[in-house]
Amino acid sequence: MSLQLTVPNMACSACGDTITKAIQKIDANATVKADPKTKLVSVDTSASPTEIKQAIQNAGYTIT
């Protein structure tokens, strides 16, 4: 499943790394592209959207 989420408080590439690691704890095979400039996180995963959103929020980020 492909998801595209807006994460307004992702400020830098380190934030993107943190988000990627949080998602990959849920689904180790997930493909994550986090772009701090556009604030978009694209995820290809077998996990549910709810699980992915929760992982990002647990890492300290908001989703709009």
C-alpha positions, 0 to 999 in steps of 0.5 A: 500500500502506498501512503503520502502524508504531510508532516509539517514539523519535519524540519531537516534530513535528520527528522526524515531519518527519525521518521524512516526508522520509526516506520521501519520498526513497524514494517522492516520492508517499508520503503520511505521517502521523507522530503523536509522541503515539501514536508511529504513522507511517501511510504510503501508498506504492508502495515495499515495507515493507522499503524504508520501514522501512529509510528510517526506521531510516537516519534514526535511528529504531527500529521496533517 
